[in-house]
Amino acid sequence: IFAILFSIRRLEARRREAEQFPRVPVDVFERYKTTALRVNNLGAGICFGKLVLDYGFQYFAKVYQLPWNLVRGVGASIFFGWLALFIWTLVLNRRNKRFAEENGIDLRTPIPERSP
């Protein structure tokens, strides 16, 4: 679910354009947008990556009959590694949102529909 939310945020950031914020210098807006895309890509990637690691390791553990303590240890490492990276992406998202607010980028404004 988190990966989907990060993907939606990434799509929202991609649809925003500097012209929607005429009082904001283009380079400042591009910095915000680039950071938003990068952070949300990271967030989606770590969530999808955790799924691949989890299921891949479970398959590997079953095939090679690994000891239960090793399976638990590796599983906990995968989880806590994911959790640390997940929290880091939330921190980076918050910093970028604060940067946007400080520079006059109001993210509450609706994104205009694009014509086909």
C-alpha positions as CSV (number, residue, x, y, z in Angstrom):
1,I,0.0,0.0,0.0
2,F,2.8,2.4,0.8
3,A,4.4,1.8,-2.6
4,I,1.2,2.8,-4.2
5,L,0.9,5.9,-2.2
6,F,4.5,6.9,-3.1
7,S,3.7,6.2,-6.7
8,I,0.6,8.5,-6.5
9,R,2.7,11.3,-5.0
10,R,5.3,10.8,-7.7
11,L,2.6,11.2,-10.4
12,E,1.2,14.3,-8.7
13,A,4.7,15.9,-8.5
14,R,5.3,15.0,-12.2
15,R,2.0,16.8,-13.2
16,R,3.0,20.1,-11.5
17,E,4.6,22.7,-13.7
18,A,6.5,25.9,-12.9
19,E,3.9,28.0,-14.8
20,Q,1.4,27.1,-12.1
21,F,3.5,29.1,-9.6
22,P,4.4,32.3,-11.4
23,R,5.9,34.0,-8.3
24,V,8.3,31.2,-7.8
25,P,11.7,31.2,-9.7
26,V,11.8,28.3,-12.1
27,D,15.1,26.9,-10.7
28,V,13.5,26.8,-7.2
29,F,10.5,25.0,-8.5
30,E,12.6,22.6,-10.5
31,R,14.6,21.8,-7.3
32,Y,11.4,21.1,-5.4
33,K,10.0,18.9,-8.3
34,T,13.3,17.0,-8.8
35,T,13.5,16.3,-5.1
36,A,9.9,15.2,-4.8
37,L,10.3,12.8,-7.8
38,R,13.6,11.4,-6.4
39,V,12.2,10.9,-2.8
40,N,9.0,9.3,-4.0
41,N,10.8,7.0,-6.4
42,L,13.0,5.9,-3.5
43,G,10.0,5.3,-1.3
44,A,8.2,3.2,-3.9
45,G,11.4,1.3,-4.7
46,I,12.1,0.3,-1.1
47,C,8.5,-0.8,-0.7
48,F,8.5,-3.0,-3.8
49,G,12.1,-4.1,-3.0
50,K,11.0,-5.3,0.4
51,L,8.4,-7.5,-1.2
52,V,10.9,-9.0,-3.6
53,L,13.4,-9.6,-0.8
54,D,10.8,-11.1,1.5
55,Y,9.3,-13.5,-0.9
56,G,12.7,-14.3,-2.5
57,F,14.3,-15.1,0.8
58,Q,11.3,-17.2,2.0
59,Y,11.6,-19.3,-1.2
60,F,15.4,-19.6,-0.7
61,A,14.9,-20.6,3.0
62,K,12.4,-23.2,2.0
63,V,14.5,-24.7,-0.8
64,Y,17.7,-24.9,1.3
65,Q,16.0,-25.8,4.6
66,L,17.7,-22.9,6.5
67,P,17.5,-23.0,10.3
68,W,14.6,-21.1,11.8
69,N,16.8,-18.7,13.8
70,L,18.6,-17.7,10.7
71,V,15.3,-17.1,8.8
72,R,14.0,-15.0,11.7
73,G,17.2,-13.0,11.8
74,V,17.3,-12.3,8.1
75,G,13.6,-11.5,8.1
76,A,14.0,-9.0,11.0
77,S,17.0,-7.4,9.2
78,I,15.0,-7.0,6.0
79,F,12.1,-5.5,8.0
80,F,14.2,-3.1,10.1
81,G,16.2,-2.1,7.1
82,W,13.0,-1.3,5.2
83,L,11.6,0.6,8.2
84,A,14.7,2.8,8.5
85,L,14.6,3.6,4.8
86,F,10.9,4.2,5.0
87,I,11.3,6.7,7.9
88,W,14.1,8.4,6.0
89,T,11.9,8.9,2.9
90,L,9.2,10.4,5.2
91,V,11.8,12.8,6.6
92,L,13.0,13.8,3.1
93,N,9.4,14.3,2.0
94,R,8.7,16.5,5.0
95,R,11.9,18.6,4.3
96,N,10.9,19.0,0.7
97,K,7.4,20.0,1.6
98,R,8.8,22.6,4.1
99,F,11.1,23.9,1.3
100,A,8.1,24.3,-1.0
101,E,6.1,26.2,1.6
102,E,9.0,28.5,2.4
103,N,9.4,29.3,-1.3
104,G,5.7,30.0,-2.1
105,I,4.8,26.7,-3.7
106,D,1.3,26.0,-2.4
107,L,0.7,22.3,-2.9
108,R,-2.9,22.6,-1.9
109,T,-3.8,24.2,-5.2
110,P,-5.5,21.7,-7.5
111,I,-3.6,20.4,-10.5
112,P,-5.2,21.7,-13.7
113,E,-6.4,19.0,-16.1
114,R,-4.3,18.6,-19.2
115,S,-6.1,18.8,-22.5
116,P,-5.7,15.6,-24.7
